[in-house]
Amino acid sequence: MIPILILAAGSSSRMGDRDKLLEDVGGQPLLRQKVQRAITTGHPVCVALPAPNHPRESAISDLHATCLYIPEAAEGMSGTMRGAVAQLPGNGAFMMLLGDLVAIDTSDMQAIFTANKTHTNNLIWRGATPDGKPGHPIIFDGSLRPAFQNLSGDGGGEALVKPRSKQTHLTRFTDDRSRLDLDTPEDWAEWRRKNPT
């Protein structure tokens, strides 16, 4: 089974005194929603967190997911990816998903798993916008795991994925949900205005 790695170790610094991963979505914290949707795929789920006993951990503590504690998260996204991939079980392919992509659901993850099975001459499989802008979820072939140990700086995985664009299969979703992250209180207010519960 391909494990799902949910990245939830960032500082949420643009939210002021609020944590975007604990924002209410449909009556529960966003991170809990994301983990539940991942678990529904039937694949094992790992969640990258900044430290033990973080408030985010309490939001998912009763769910069947493995928490990975990532001290490298203080360095930014590259540090989170480097530390999290190093702790993933096995040595094969894995799916990566940002914890703050509010609209990604189980069927989107399943679509990328299907692409991985049907487009086998690739190293990366990922969701995209209707016009082909790459987003999440992303499956990385197991052969790319060592490359994560070279990530540094603020670019996240860009240095790894950009040179492999010709080895990347894009699954275009019907809207921009593969890239829809909500980083500020204003982002959240606008999204809630458009998506009243």
N, C-alpha and C positions, 0 to 999 in steps of 0.2 A: 504493500500500500504506500502511496505517495503521501508523506506527511505535509500538513499545512502549517506554515509558520506565520503567525500574526504578529506584526511589529507594533508593540505598545509600550515602548521604553522611552519615548521622547518626552521633552519637558513641558510641552503645551504652553510655551512661554508667551505666545501672542494672545492668550485667553485671559490675561490678568490673573485674578485669584481663582479662576475656574479651570477645571480640567476637562478638555473637550472629550476625552474618552469616557468620562463619567456623565456627560450630558444626557438628559432624558430623551429617549427615542421610543415612542410607543409604550411608555410606562416602565422602561428599564434603562440602565446605563448602556450607552452605545457599545462599549467593549463587550458587555455581556451578550448583547444582540449579535455582535459579529462572531463571537465564539460559538454561540448556539447554532448559528447558520452554518458555520464550518463543521461542527460536530455532525450535523444532519447529513453531510455528504457521506458519512461512514469512514472517512479517512482519519488517521490520528492527528490531533491538534496540539501544537506547541505555541505558547504565548511568551513573547519576549517582554520582560518587565525590567524597570531600572534597578530594583532591589527587593529583597524579601520584605514582607509585611507592608508593602505599598498599598494605599487605598484601592488601587486598581485590582490588586489580587483579591481583596475581600469581595469585589463585585462578581468574581468568577470562581470563588473557592469551592463551591459545591458542584461545579461542572467537571465533566470528564475531559480535562485538558492538562497538559504538563506545562508548568511555569518554568521559564528559563530566566535566570537573573543575569543582567548584562551590565557590569560596571563600566564597560567601554561606551555605554550610551551617552555618557557625559561628553564624549567627543563629537556627537552628532550622529546623523543617519549612517555614515560609513562605519563608525564604531559599533553601532547597534547591529548592522548587518554582519560585520566581521565576527563579533562575539556570539551572535545568535546562531549563525550557520555552523560555527565551530562546535556548538553544543547539540546540534540536531542529531537524532539517532540515525544509524545506518550510514551509507555512503552513496545512495542513489539519488534520483530526482526528488525535488521538493517544490511545493507551492509557497510563494511569498505573497502576503496580503497586508497592506497598511491598515492598521486598526481604525483609522478615522475616515475611511471611505463609507459614508453613511448609507449609500444606496446599493452596495454590492450585496447580492443575496445568494442563497444556496445554488440556484440554477445557473448563475454566472460562474461559480466555481466549477460546477459540473461541466459546463461548456468548455472550459479550459482543460479539464481532465480528458474530455472527449477529443479535443484537438491534439493533445499529447499522444493519444493512441492512434489517431488517424493520419497525422502529418509527421511521420517518424523521421524524416530527413532534416530535422531541425534540432537546435540546442536550447531554444527559448520559445515558450508559447505564452501569449499574453492577451488580455482584453484590450480593447481599443474603442475610441469614439467612432461614430459613423463615418467621419472623414479620414480615419486611419491614424489618429494620434495615439501612440501607445500608452497603455495604462496598466491597471491591475484587474484581476489577479495575474500573477506571473508564475509559470513553472520553469525551473532551471534544471537542465540535465545534470546528472550527478558528476559528470566530468568537469563541471564548472565550479564545484565546491572549493578546490584549492585557490581559485582566483579571488574568492572573497577575502582571503587572508591578506591580500595586497591592497584592500580598499583603505583610503584615508581622505581626510578633508571633508568638505561640505557637499560633495557631489553625489553622495549615496552610491547607488550601483551604476551610475551613468557611464563611468569609465569601463565597466564590465560589459554593459549591454550595447553601447553605441557601436563598437567595432564589429559586433555580431548581428547587425541588422539584417544581413542577407541570410542568416541562419535562424531568423525569428519568424514565427507564424503568428499573425494577428487575427483575433476573433473580434469582429466589429459588433459592438452592442448597439441597441437602437437609440441610445442617448449618451450623455457624457458621464454616466455613473462610474466608468472605469477610472476617472480622474477627479471626481467630485469630492474633494476634502474640504472640511469646514474648519478654518484655522483661527477665526476671530469671533468675538461676540456678535459682530455685525453680520458675518457669514451665517451664523446660526439663526439670527433673527430673520434674515431674508429667506433662509431655507424653510423655517417654520411658517413664515407668511405664505409661502407657496405650497407647503405640505401640512396643513392644519390636521391635528389628530382628533 
